[in-house]
């Protein structure tokens, strides 16, 4: 069993408190009055402003370095993020419900018959890099909005935006999503997205214009909330578990594994050194154009996260000699090699990406083995991407099976040489600092986003995940010729890790194998 915590959540910063002094420059609803700030209150405002200035400057620098994220997004990203938020958020009971959210269609006005798009985002997964980027932005934006949902609702109520603007309920999900982004970029103007296919969506422009007109009151309401709650940074509003992950995400390195079918690890290090990179011994201080070897995986290198865009432009990455991927999947792939004998095959089961299949296939090639992947031919988009990745990485030892794992048995002639089963089930993703990136890239459970945004997973959801994991692991233990099982989750819950493995071993059929699993 392999476990690894990954950290890559984008951090956020909201406006400072200077807008409090501008509160009376906009007209307020007649039934709402504001008391002028007392001298003591003004001192508190000035003091808080000084305390957050240094923090805001640093966080602005971090925001500008985050992975290619512009100031603002295309209209379609906001619209799809609102659709994700609307169907992901949990409706509060009437006593605590501040804002009502109606239904929002996951497609724009000019695309009424988009029935083939992603069922969650409304974005069609056609394999195009810009489309995948839009999907990632939409989910990241919806996830961050979920984190701050209660705070955003308080701001909309306190500023009287919710009452005075009279927005229809079916646009309120769009309102909170755009409000989060506007506060995150301090109401700076959106950067133009220079892509011809990006059209305008009138609802997005309508909501954005309305929020801009209320800019001063919205910022003032946030500032008043921060003073009242004594929040040095807006992150202090988040639950401790979520805040800790967000803080750790700022220091996590970028992981990339070397495709040894194209270059050895030594050749890769030499190529990087001749390209201006400096090799260091430790990952503790990855600053500048540096890299180091991973201490757990022999073919994995670490880089500063800010170098991602720079690396993605190199032939090393575009030609899949160096492949950027989170470490949890590299750990699983590297755990296969010591278990695999000469000519032994591997069976892959669960939820994973085409890159993960390729990494396992590279490991199997060293032992002249094949990789059998079950249950993928039913998903045409994944199958297409997988074939493309396998071709570009040079992997020729992968065989696809249309059957699901529970439909296979020990008598199947195709898997008679399988000696290792790699089981990568959908899990709670509770150990991840950026679960959105992992869930999208590794075909995880998108229904987890609301719980993860609050730092908790419901018992019913966890029970359902554990039941499936137990079913698959128990089935894997029944193959008599299998010598090893790599079971990998990204969870902090014992129910998905040690406890599940222990119970599966206790319930395993001892007669199925001459040598029992340990």
SEBATOR-304410 format. One line per 10 residues: for each residue x, y, z of C-alpha. Coordinates in nm, 4 decimals, decimal comma, m for minus. Layout:
N
X:Y:Z  ...
***
This chain:
518
0,0000:0,0000:0,0000  0,1317:0,3406:m0,0933  0,0156:0,6732:0,0476  0,1373:1,0209:m0,0398  0,0211:1,3706:0,0459  0,0190:1,6097:m0,2471  m0,0062:1,9819:m0,2109  m0,0949:2,2157:m0,4922  m0,3969:2,4241:m0,3977  m0,3966:2,7799:m0,5297
m0,4023:3,0354:m0,2506  m0,6275:3,3389:m0,2455  m0,6175:3,6909:m0,1102  m0,9072:3,9298:m0,0718  m0,9084:4,3105:m0,0582  m0,7611:4,5098:0,2286  m0,9661:4,7304:0,4535  m0,9049:5,0725:0,2980  m1,2470:5,0682:0,1363  m1,4063:5,1180:0,4783
m1,3249:5,4881:0,4542  m1,5108:5,5081:0,1218  m1,8292:5,3603:0,2531  m2,0339:5,6781:0,2325  m1,9298:5,7626:m0,1228  m2,2025:5,5357:m0,2650  m2,5693:5,5684:m0,2019  m2,7236:5,3017:0,0191  m3,0748:5,1643:0,0204  m3,3104:5,3951:0,2056
m3,3824:5,1422:0,4748  m3,0132:5,0956:0,5520  m2,8050:5,3545:0,7371  m2,4350:5,3545:0,8208  m2,2825:5,5122:1,1269  m1,9637:5,7140:1,0596  m1,6468:5,5491:1,1844  m1,5355:5,6620:1,5270  m1,1725:5,7787:1,5789  m1,0954:5,4527:1,7610
m1,2448:5,2517:1,4759  m1,0326:5,4430:1,2239  m0,7217:5,3602:1,4268  m0,8194:4,9914:1,4161  m0,8649:5,0140:1,0407  m0,5252:5,1778:0,9915  m0,3584:4,9256:1,2218  m0,5117:4,6292:1,0412  m0,4149:4,7809:0,7075  m0,0494:4,8013:0,8135
m0,0520:4,4414:0,9355  m0,1868:4,3036:0,6086  0,0199:4,5184:0,3684  0,3258:4,2931:0,3758  0,1113:3,9808:0,3585  m0,0899:4,1166:0,0649  0,2253:4,2093:m0,1271  0,3675:3,8610:m0,0900  0,0376:3,6955:m0,1788  0,0045:3,9153:m0,4891
0,3466:3,7897:m0,5972  0,2344:3,4311:m0,5409  m0,0832:3,4936:m0,7409  0,1141:3,6306:m1,0360  0,3315:3,3158:m1,0306  0,0499:3,0650:m1,0075  0,0410:2,8285:m1,2983  m0,0659:3,0410:m1,5931  m0,3823:3,1692:m1,4271  m0,4761:3,5064:m1,5808
m0,6551:3,7959:m1,4153  m1,0036:3,6763:m1,4870  m1,1228:3,3986:m1,7151  m1,3274:3,3547:m2,0340  m1,7020:3,3980:m1,9880  m1,7602:3,0257:m2,0384  m1,5368:2,9415:m1,7401  m1,7483:3,1543:m1,5051  m2,0678:3,0060:m1,6429  m1,9493:2,6485:m1,6041
m1,7995:2,7180:m1,2605  m2,1420:2,8472:m1,1538  m2,3042:2,5264:m1,2808  m2,0518:2,3178:m1,0855  m2,1075:2,5249:m0,7724  m2,4859:2,5063:m0,8047  m2,4936:2,1262:m0,8225  m2,2102:2,0731:m0,5720  m2,3064:2,3023:m0,2840  m2,5249:2,1637:m0,0074
m2,8566:2,3413:0,0430  m2,8876:2,4828:0,3948  m3,2007:2,4526:0,6038  m3,4441:2,7436:0,5884  m3,3369:2,8834:0,9251  m2,9780:2,9344:0,8067  m3,0307:2,9964:0,4356  m2,9223:3,3486:0,3411  m2,9373:3,3165:m0,0354  m3,1450:3,0979:m0,2638
m2,9729:2,9353:m0,5598  m3,1775:2,8403:m0,8583  m3,0802:2,6091:m1,1426  m2,8295:2,7122:m1,4033  m2,7738:2,5402:m1,7368  m2,4159:2,4212:m1,8011  m2,4065:2,5855:m2,1429  m2,4268:2,9321:m2,2894  m2,7109:3,0910:m2,4857  m2,5513:2,9977:m2,8130
m2,5070:2,6313:m2,7236  m2,8398:2,4938:m2,6150  m2,7846:2,1381:m2,7272  m2,4553:2,0653:m2,5563  m2,5510:1,7209:m2,4376  m2,2149:1,5637:m2,5017  m2,0200:1,7787:m2,2620  m1,8857:1,6919:m1,9252  m2,1761:1,6117:m1,6973  m2,0366:1,8331:m1,4243
m1,8783:2,1297:m1,5987  m2,0609:2,1495:m1,9277  m1,7264:2,1701:m2,1056  m1,6825:1,9229:m2,3891  m1,3760:1,7076:m2,3333  m1,2342:1,6937:m2,6847  m0,8721:1,6531:m2,5833  m0,7827:2,0101:m2,6818  m0,5341:2,1675:m2,4341  m0,7284:2,4962:m2,4146
m1,0493:2,3058:m2,3380  m0,8784:2,1093:m2,0625  m0,7376:2,4341:m1,9231  m1,0856:2,5879:m1,9172  m1,2224:2,2837:m1,7371  m0,9473:2,3034:m1,4770  m1,0095:2,6755:m1,4248  m1,3842:2,6182:m1,3877  m1,3426:2,3476:m1,1241  m1,0734:2,5411:m0,9369
m1,2932:2,8514:m0,9326  m1,5975:2,6552:m0,8142  m1,3905:2,4796:m0,5454  m1,2526:2,8071:m0,4080  m1,6029:2,9561:m0,4101  m1,7246:2,6583:m0,2057  m1,4473:2,7226:0,0467  m1,5624:3,0789:0,1059  m1,9335:3,0314:0,0397  m2,0554:3,1459:0,3817
m1,8287:3,4513:0,3782  m1,9357:3,5503:0,0272  m2,3007:3,5203:0,1239  m2,2418:3,7410:0,4305  m2,0834:4,0052:0,2075  m2,3717:3,9973:m0,0403  m2,6244:4,0364:0,2417  m2,4353:4,2979:0,4456  m2,3633:4,5146:0,1406  m2,7311:4,4998:0,0414
m2,6356:4,3707:m0,3015  m2,8668:4,0716:m0,2687  m3,1735:4,2824:m0,1956  m3,1081:4,5887:m0,4067  m2,9949:4,4175:m0,7263  m3,2920:4,1799:m0,7379  m3,0946:3,9155:m0,9218  m3,3000:3,6099:m1,0151  m3,2226:3,2992:m0,8109  m3,0865:3,1134:m1,1127
m2,8036:3,3700:m1,1396  m2,6972:3,3701:m0,7734  m2,4523:3,0835:m0,8234  m2,2926:3,2947:m1,0963  m2,2895:3,5930:m0,8603  m2,0926:3,4195:m0,5833  m1,8465:3,2663:m0,8325  m1,7719:3,6009:m0,9992  m1,7636:3,7791:m0,6619  m1,4962:3,5391:m0,5377
m1,2840:3,6040:m0,8460  m1,3309:3,9817:m0,8296  m1,2246:3,9908:m0,4658  m0,9359:3,7565:m0,5381  m0,7987:3,9944:m0,8035  m0,8998:4,3090:m0,6140  m1,1481:4,4117:m0,8841  m0,8691:4,4511:m1,1395  m0,9869:4,4422:m1,5002  m1,0029:4,1039:m1,6644
m0,7161:4,0181:m1,8959  m0,8469:3,9602:m2,2499  m0,8432:3,5967:m2,3577  m0,7100:3,6040:m2,7123  m0,8936:3,3073:m2,8544  m1,1419:3,3513:m3,1364  m1,3739:3,0785:m3,0159  m1,4295:3,2435:m2,6769  m1,7669:3,4149:m2,7058  m1,9477:3,6514:m2,4732
m2,2208:3,5352:m2,2369  m2,4639:3,8130:m2,1502  m2,5458:3,6757:m1,8034  m2,1776:3,6823:m1,7071  m2,1386:4,0412:m1,8236  m2,4606:4,1420:m1,6494  m2,3512:3,9971:m1,3152  m1,9971:4,1311:m1,3448  m2,1185:4,4851:m1,4219  m2,3577:4,4775:m1,1267
m2,0827:4,3664:m0,8895  m1,8482:4,6366:m1,0190  m2,1121:4,9007:m0,9436  m2,1229:4,7718:m0,5857  m1,7427:4,7471:m0,5565  m1,7028:4,9886:m0,2653  m1,9820:4,8413:m0,0535  m1,8667:4,4857:m0,1191  m1,5096:4,5649:m0,0174  m1,6323:4,7556:0,2846
m1,8467:4,4641:0,4008  m1,5486:4,2317:0,3719  m1,3295:4,4756:0,5633  m1,5868:4,5093:0,8414  m1,6088:4,1308:0,8677  m1,2308:4,1001:0,8946  m1,2151:4,3605:1,1680  m1,5038:4,2023:1,3575  m1,3464:3,8555:1,3376  m0,9888:3,9870:1,3814
m0,8689:3,8096:1,0659  m0,5089:3,8943:0,9788  m0,5497:3,7180:0,6449  m0,8590:3,5890:0,4735  m0,7196:3,2362:0,5036  m0,7865:3,2612:0,8768  m1,1548:3,2250:0,7918  m1,1028:2,8700:0,6634  m1,1267:2,5578:0,8820  m0,7834:2,4622:1,0254
m0,7499:2,1511:0,8092  m0,8233:2,3400:0,4873  m0,6013:2,6306:0,5894  m0,3091:2,3984:0,6678  m0,3317:2,2357:0,3250  m0,3503:2,5728:0,1562  m0,0384:2,6887:0,3382  0,1535:2,3708:0,2576  0,0623:2,4023:m0,1092  0,2847:2,7097:m0,1395
0,6006:2,5075:m0,0726  0,5328:2,1784:m0,2494  0,7726:2,1110:m0,5374  0,6877:2,0114:m0,8920  0,7345:1,6392:m0,9607  0,8288:1,4886:m1,2968  0,9260:1,1331:m1,3886  1,1788:1,0379:m1,6509  1,0598:0,8166:m1,9353  1,3461:0,5662:m1,9312
1,2372:0,4313:m2,2692  1,3774:0,7537:m2,4152  1,6478:0,8609:m2,1690  1,8152:0,7332:m1,8548  1,7952:0,9311:m1,5347  2,1671:1,0151:m1,5672  2,1215:1,1402:m1,9234  1,8252:1,3512:m1,8175  2,0219:1,5124:m1,5333  2,3081:1,5896:m1,7725
2,0687:1,7402:m2,0269  1,9152:1,9630:m1,7610  2,2543:2,0743:m1,6367  2,3679:2,1702:m1,9876  2,0381:2,3603:m2,0312  2,1124:2,5922:m1,7402  1,9678:2,3989:m1,4475  2,1654:2,3308:m1,1336  2,1367:1,9966:m0,9572  2,1090:2,0164:m0,5785
2,1084:1,7446:m0,3141  1,7961:1,8392:m0,1206  1,4421:1,9500:m0,1987  1,4301:2,1744:0,1082  1,5455:2,4903:m0,0687  1,4411:2,4650:m0,4309  1,5022:2,8219:m0,5470  1,5891:2,9303:m0,8986  1,6562:2,7011:m1,1949  1,7397:2,3965:m0,9864
1,6326:2,0343:m0,9563  1,7064:1,7323:m0,7425  1,6408:1,3591:m0,7394  1,3507:1,2206:m0,5395  1,4536:1,0083:m0,2421  1,1690:0,7580:m0,2851  1,1381:0,7091:m0,6625  1,4565:0,6485:m0,8602  1,3221:0,8025:m1,1834  1,1509:1,1105:m1,0359
1,2953:1,4626:m1,0292  1,1848:1,7640:m0,8263  1,1698:2,1254:m0,9482  1,0424:2,4548:m0,8032  0,6733:2,4757:m0,8851  0,7125:2,8120:m1,0572  0,9151:2,6426:m1,3333  0,6161:2,4467:m1,4646  0,5415:2,6753:m1,7595  0,9082:2,6996:m1,8465
0,9462:2,3214:m1,8494  0,6252:2,2657:m2,0474  0,7748:2,4626:m2,3369  1,0796:2,2361:m2,3632  1,1048:1,9378:m2,5960  1,1787:1,7208:m2,2946  0,8173:1,7640:m2,1833  0,6406:1,8056:m2,5183  0,7995:1,4846:m2,6472  0,7203:1,2978:m2,3223
1,0777:1,2294:m2,2196  1,0106:1,4154:m1,8948  0,6540:1,3864:m1,7701  0,5056:1,6186:m1,5072  0,2729:1,4322:m1,2718  0,1932:1,4244:m0,9004  0,4059:1,1956:m0,6881  0,1333:0,9656:m0,5578  0,0994:0,7956:m0,8942  0,4770:0,7779:m0,9386
0,5033:0,6011:m0,6043  0,2517:0,3426:m0,7176  0,4322:0,2866:m1,0477  0,7745:0,2570:m0,8855  0,6394:0,0094:m0,6292  0,5630:m0,2330:m0,9137  0,9187:m0,2981:m1,0306  1,0526:m0,4904:m0,7272  0,7434:m0,7147:m0,7279  0,7649:m0,8086:m1,0937
0,9668:m1,1046:m1,2161  1,0984:m1,1588:m1,5679  0,8114:m1,1864:m1,8152  0,5407:m1,1199:m1,5574  0,2396:m0,9082:m1,6536  0,0527:m0,6358:m1,4653  m0,3214:m0,5770:m1,4340  m0,4305:m0,2183:m1,3671  m0,7614:m0,1577:m1,1888  m0,9405:0,1547:m1,0678
m0,9286:0,5257:m1,1460  m0,6191:0,6713:m1,3119  m0,4891:0,8761:m1,6032  m0,3239:0,7778:m1,9298  0,0063:0,9064:m1,7893  m0,0211:0,6637:m1,4976  m0,0744:0,3743:m1,7383  0,2324:0,4850:m1,9333  0,4464:0,5035:m1,6186  0,3478:0,1522:m1,5125
0,4132:0,0311:m1,8689  0,7635:0,1791:m1,8591  0,8304:m0,0123:m1,5376  0,6959:m0,3337:m1,6923  0,9120:m0,2957:m2,0021  1,2256:m0,3430:m1,7945  1,0949:m0,6910:m1,7053  0,9573:m0,7676:m2,0529  0,6063:m0,7648:m1,9145  0,2727:m0,6398:m2,0466
0,0186:m0,4136:m1,8806  m0,3492:m0,5084:m1,9024  m0,5920:m0,2219:m1,8360  m0,9504:m0,3263:m1,7703  m1,2723:m0,1331:m1,8081  m1,1467:0,1512:m2,0299  m1,2920:0,0814:m2,3725  m1,6297:0,2040:m2,2465  m1,4942:0,5588:m2,2194  m1,4079:0,6785:m2,5694
m1,2356:1,0035:m2,4659  m1,0046:0,8242:m2,2229  m0,9292:0,5534:m2,4773  m0,8355:0,8142:m2,7378  m0,6092:1,0010:m2,4968  m0,4506:0,6761:m2,3788  m0,3614:0,5696:m2,7324  m0,2054:0,9103:m2,7973  0,0017:0,9015:m2,4777  0,1200:0,5457:m2,5368
0,2363:0,6370:m2,8876  0,4236:0,9498:m2,7762  0,5896:0,7752:m2,4794  0,6939:0,4760:m2,6870  0,5003:0,2201:m2,4807  0,4048:m0,0843:m2,6859  0,3226:m0,3271:m2,4059  m0,0274:m0,2108:m2,3054  m0,3388:m0,4176:m2,3783  m0,6884:m0,2805:m2,3206
m0,9761:m0,4884:m2,1883  m1,3406:m0,3860:m2,2125  m1,4450:m0,5918:m1,9084  m1,4655:m0,4429:m1,5633  m1,2481:m0,5941:m1,2915  m1,5307:m0,7798:m1,1180  m1,6065:m0,9529:m1,4492  m1,2581:m1,1103:m1,4670  m1,1556:m1,4368:m1,3004  m0,8479:m1,6513:m1,2665
m0,9466:m1,8670:m1,5676  m0,9283:m1,5800:m1,8180  m0,6581:m1,6802:m2,0680  m0,5547:m1,3186:m2,1311  m0,4288:m1,2655:m1,7775  m0,2612:m1,5958:m1,7047  0,0792:m1,4245:m1,6863  m0,0372:m1,1467:m1,4525  0,1768:m1,1476:m1,1381  0,1051:m0,8000:m1,0009
m0,2237:m0,6122:m0,9692  m0,2059:m0,2328:m0,9404  m0,5218:m0,1169:m0,7634  m0,5790:0,2606:m0,7746  m0,9368:0,3052:m0,6517  m1,1350:0,6240:m0,6255  m1,0757:0,7522:m0,2737  m1,1650:1,0499:m0,0548  m0,8571:1,2479:m0,1750  m0,8457:1,3791:0,1819
m0,4646:1,3913:0,1913  m0,4371:1,6238:m0,1078  m0,3695:1,9944:m0,0828  m0,5035:2,0452:m0,4338  m0,7700:1,7777:m0,4798  m0,9144:1,9520:m0,7872  m0,6021:1,8946:m0,9948  m0,5785:1,5318:m0,8849  m0,9483:1,4538:m0,9332  m0,9521:1,5998:m1,2843
m0,6215:1,4506:m1,3952  m0,6710:1,1042:m1,2435  m1,0451:1,0584:m1,3060  m1,1363:1,0942:m0,9404  m1,4775:1,1417:m0,7811  m1,5927:1,4973:m0,8516  m1,8740:1,4631:m0,6006  m1,6166:1,5022:m0,3226  m1,5512:1,8703:m0,3881  m1,8009:2,0142:m0,1402
m1,6766:1,8044:0,1501  m1,3128:1,8684:0,0644  m1,3770:2,2436:0,0523  m1,4875:2,2216:0,4165  m1,2173:1,9758:0,5236  m1,4587:1,6867:0,5869  m1,6070:1,3887:0,4058  m1,9560:1,2686:0,4924  m1,9881:0,9258:0,6508  m2,2169:0,8069:0,3713
m1,9695:0,9129:0,1025  m1,6764:0,7548:0,2849  m1,8716:0,4320:0,3388  m1,9527:0,4104:m0,0321  m1,5884:0,4592:m0,1286  m1,4669:0,2045:0,1258  m1,7230:m0,0530:0,0083  m1,5964:m0,0309:m0,3490  m1,2328:m0,0393:m0,2384  m1,2953:m0,3473:m0,0255
m1,4773:m0,5210:m0,3099  m1,1904:m0,4649:m0,5534  m0,9149:m0,5530:m0,3064  m1,0922:m0,8707:m0,1975  m1,1365:m0,9724:m0,5617  m0,7662:m0,9054:m0,6308  m0,6673:m1,1384:m0,3456  m0,8524:m1,4275:m0,5128  m0,6166:m1,4576:m0,8114  m0,3876:m1,7485:m0,7184
m0,1036:m1,6617:m0,9577  m0,0750:m1,3009:m0,8436  0,2311:m1,2498:m0,6221  0,1846:m0,8884:m0,5272  m0,0789:m0,6131:m0,5086  m0,0011:m0,2423:m0,5092  m0,2936:m0,0652:m0,3415  m0,2632:0,3138:m0,3480  m0,4885:0,5830:m0,2040  m0,4510:0,9546:m0,1313
m0,6457:0,9428:0,1934  m0,5766:1,0193:0,5575  m0,8554:0,7903:0,6774  m0,7534:0,4502:0,8216  m1,0787:0,3096:0,6817  m0,9347:0,3490:0,3319  m0,5858:0,2362:0,4249  m0,4544:0,0101:0,7023  m0,7928:m0,0983:0,8343  m0,9206:m0,1937:0,4904
m0,6070:m0,3895:0,4001  m0,6116:m0,5731:0,7332  m0,9753:m0,6744:0,6982  m0,9295:m0,7819:0,3364  m0,6369:m1,0048:0,4331  m0,8314:m1,1545:0,7235  m1,1226:m1,2397:0,4944  m0,9116:m1,3653:0,2049  m0,9505:m1,7251:0,0937  m0,6326:m1,8916:0,2222
m0,6872:m2,1841:m0,0139  m0,6603:m1,9613:m0,3187  m0,2812:m1,9288:m0,2822  m0,0012:m2,1612:m0,1876  0,1727:m1,8666:m0,0184  m0,0620:m1,6253:0,1538  m0,0356:m1,2489:0,1135  0,1273:m1,0571:0,3930
***
